[in-house]
Amino acid sequence: MNKLIETFRIVYETRNFSKAAELLFISQPTVSAQIKQLEHDLKTDLFIRQGRKEIIATPPADILYEKSIDLLDEWKHLYQEIQDAEHNLVTIKIGASHTFALYILPDLIVALNQQFPQLNFSVQMLNSLEVINALEQHTIDLGIIEKPLSAKNVERYPLLNDQLVLAGNPTAGPWLVRESTSGVYYYMNRYLEENNIHEPMMGIQNNAIIAKLINSGFGCSILSKRAVIDVPYQDLGSDYLRKFYVIERAHNVYLEIEKCRKFIQQWTEVYSK
């Protein structure tokens, strides 16, 4: 059943049997057969086929998809718990947005490892929206974001503050701009509009690259003060003082995740002093 649900999820997301087959590394007839088997087991149609490629999800499919992510996540956790029991390990997956990941997370991981030696931690660096999406899709257990995004089944808890500054020389190259889904993009866009700036822009989807360019004398950007090293910068004051947040899925039932989330809150309180 788990294999059928996973196939259903990919078909639902792609709305294409051939594409789903490519992503699952199986044949298109196998995908079709698995969907037919699931429809037979559930005694309902999940997709309406229109032509050779176009498919439309039925209302039962919408319900199943919403529940399937939880079902698959519970199965993965159960499988992981069984495997971890063999090796006495539990893995907590953390996704953190760029500034936090680059300048704070390394110290946090050391502290988490010392506090929870029985746990194993894995880390991903994503932008803030990607962190939210990863949490909703159950590919991470905890997330840390740099702007107050909200989602239906996500709980958000404030952490420490982060002062943004105007780093670099605006006359020494283009404005280096993050993608629109990043935590700093909102502040960058606001600064440019407030100051009626229409200079050349260069899009770069990585804070570390932006900081490296500015620290080498190329371009300027709105950055965390933590990223600025030996380059001129202008403090932008309280209007550009943002906050980091730790997020977890609502109604989380895993005690280890809850303990880690609370520890992160406590640790950042001390770290920020």
RAJOPE-V437741 format. One record per backbone hydrogen bond with DSSP energy under -1.0 kcal/mol. NH is the residue of the N-H (numbers start at 1). CO is the residue of the C=O. E is the energy in kcal/mol with one decimal. If there is no record, write none. Layout:
BEGIN
nh->NH co->CO e->E
nh->NH co->CO e->E
END
This chain:
BEGIN
nh->5 co->1 e->-2.4
nh->6 co->2 e->-2.1
nh->7 co->3 e->-2.1
nh->8 co->4 e->-2.5
nh->9 co->5 e->-2.5
nh->10 co->6 e->-1.9
nh->11 co->7 e->-2.4
nh->12 co->8 e->-2.9
nh->13 co->9 e->-2.2
nh->14 co->10 e->-2.3
nh->15 co->11 e->-3.0
nh->20 co->16 e->-2.2
nh->21 co->17 e->-2.2
nh->22 co->18 e->-1.9
nh->23 co->19 e->-2.3
nh->24 co->20 e->-2.1
nh->26 co->21 e->-2.1
nh->31 co->27 e->-1.8
nh->32 co->28 e->-2.4
nh->33 co->29 e->-2.6
nh->34 co->30 e->-2.3
nh->35 co->31 e->-2.3
nh->36 co->32 e->-2.5
nh->37 co->33 e->-2.2
nh->38 co->34 e->-2.2
nh->39 co->35 e->-2.7
nh->40 co->36 e->-2.3
nh->41 co->37 e->-2.5
nh->42 co->38 e->-2.4
nh->43 co->39 e->-1.1
nh->44 co->39 e->-1.7
nh->48 co->56 e->-3.0
nh->50 co->54 e->-3.0
nh->56 co->48 e->-2.2
nh->58 co->46 e->-2.4
nh->62 co->58 e->-1.8
nh->63 co->59 e->-1.9
nh->64 co->60 e->-2.7
nh->65 co->61 e->-2.8
nh->66 co->62 e->-2.0
nh->67 co->63 e->-1.9
nh->68 co->64 e->-2.6
nh->69 co->65 e->-1.3
nh->71 co->67 e->-2.3
nh->72 co->68 e->-3.2
nh->73 co->69 e->-2.3
nh->74 co->70 e->-2.9
nh->75 co->71 e->-2.2
nh->76 co->72 e->-2.8
nh->77 co->73 e->-2.9
nh->78 co->74 e->-2.6
nh->79 co->75 e->-3.3
nh->80 co->76 e->-3.1
nh->81 co->77 e->-2.9
nh->82 co->78 e->-2.2
nh->83 co->79 e->-2.6
nh->84 co->80 e->-3.6
nh->85 co->81 e->-2.3
nh->86 co->82 e->-1.1
nh->88 co->84 e->-1.3
nh->89 co->84 e->-2.0
nh->92 co->120 e->-3.0
nh->94 co->122 e->-3.0
nh->95 co->142 e->-2.4
nh->96 co->124 e->-2.7
nh->97 co->144 e->-2.4
nh->101 co->97 e->-2.8
nh->102 co->98 e->-2.6
nh->103 co->99 e->-2.4
nh->104 co->100 e->-2.1
nh->105 co->100 e->-3.2
nh->108 co->104 e->-1.8
nh->109 co->105 e->-3.1
nh->110 co->106 e->-1.7
nh->111 co->107 e->-2.0
nh->112 co->108 e->-3.1
nh->113 co->109 e->-2.6
nh->114 co->110 e->-1.9
nh->115 co->111 e->-2.4
nh->116 co->112 e->-2.9
nh->119 co->116 e->-2.0
nh->120 co->90 e->-3.9
nh->122 co->92 e->-2.1
nh->124 co->94 e->-2.2
nh->126 co->96 e->-2.0
nh->129 co->181 e->-1.6
nh->131 co->127 e->-2.1
nh->132 co->128 e->-1.9
nh->133 co->129 e->-2.6
nh->134 co->130 e->-2.6
nh->135 co->131 e->-2.2
nh->136 co->132 e->-2.4
nh->137 co->133 e->-2.3
nh->138 co->135 e->-1.2
nh->139 co->134 e->-2.5
nh->141 co->93 e->-2.9
nh->142 co->93 e->-2.0
nh->143 co->247 e->-2.4
nh->144 co->95 e->-2.3
nh->145 co->245 e->-2.3
nh->149 co->147 e->-2.7
nh->154 co->151 e->-1.4
nh->155 co->248 e->-3.2
nh->157 co->246 e->-2.5
nh->159 co->244 e->-3.2
nh->162 co->242 e->-2.7
nh->164 co->240 e->-2.4
nh->165 co->223 e->-3.0
nh->166 co->234 e->-2.5
nh->167 co->221 e->-2.7
nh->168 co->232 e->-2.5
nh->172 co->169 e->-2.4
nh->175 co->200 e->-2.5
nh->176 co->220 e->-3.0
nh->177 co->202 e->-2.5
nh->182 co->179 e->-2.0
nh->188 co->184 e->-2.3
nh->189 co->185 e->-3.1
nh->190 co->186 e->-2.2
nh->191 co->187 e->-2.4
nh->192 co->188 e->-2.4
nh->193 co->189 e->-2.1
nh->194 co->190 e->-2.8
nh->195 co->191 e->-1.8
nh->196 co->193 e->-1.2
nh->197 co->192 e->-2.7
nh->202 co->175 e->-2.9
nh->204 co->177 e->-2.7
nh->210 co->206 e->-1.8
nh->211 co->207 e->-2.9
nh->212 co->208 e->-2.2
nh->213 co->209 e->-2.5
nh->214 co->210 e->-2.5
nh->215 co->211 e->-2.8
nh->216 co->212 e->-1.1
nh->217 co->214 e->-1.8
nh->218 co->213 e->-2.8
nh->219 co->172 e->-1.7
nh->220 co->174 e->-1.6
nh->221 co->167 e->-1.9
nh->223 co->165 e->-2.4
nh->225 co->163 e->-2.9
nh->227 co->224 e->-1.9
nh->228 co->225 e->-1.1
nh->234 co->166 e->-2.3
nh->236 co->164 e->-1.1
nh->240 co->237 e->-1.8
nh->241 co->238 e->-1.6
nh->242 co->162 e->-2.3
nh->244 co->160 e->-2.6
nh->245 co->145 e->-2.3
nh->246 co->157 e->-2.7
nh->247 co->143 e->-3.2
nh->248 co->155 e->-1.9
nh->250 co->153 e->-2.8
nh->258 co->254 e->-1.8
nh->259 co->255 e->-2.5
nh->260 co->256 e->-2.1
nh->261 co->257 e->-2.5
nh->262 co->258 e->-2.2
nh->263 co->259 e->-2.1
nh->264 co->260 e->-2.6
nh->265 co->261 e->-1.8
nh->266 co->262 e->-2.3
nh->267 co->263 e->-3.2
nh->268 co->264 e->-2.3
nh->269 co->265 e->-1.4
nh->270 co->266 e->-1.4
nh->271 co->267 e->-2.6
nh->272 co->268 e->-2.1
nh->273 co->270 e->-1.1
END
